[in-house]
């Protein structure tokens, strides 16, 4: 999903919040589009193309699945450690529009 796709989903349904799956919601928050899972904004799409990933300390299989399903990025796991594009995953990781990790 991208910012534009998330925006289109909310506009199509005429809402500011749309349930996607169990305890997983797409929400418009200020200028951002957010995927919230169990009360944590796990993915934030900014209008400038940046994506913020934040498991909120919950490095669970389901949190990783939500990030992989609803972002254009792929989180991999090696011996319990998470990675994106061979970069060690950190809380509130920012992915720039060109795909580089900030």
Beta strands, then each sheet from edge to edge (+ up, - down):
strand 1: 17-21
strand 2: 24-29
strand 3: 32-37
strand 4: 40-45
strand 5: 51-53
strand 6: 75-78
strand 7: 81-84
strand 8: 87-88
strand 9: 93-95
sheet 1: 1+ 2- 3+ 4- 5+ 9-
sheet 2: 6+ 7- 8+
end
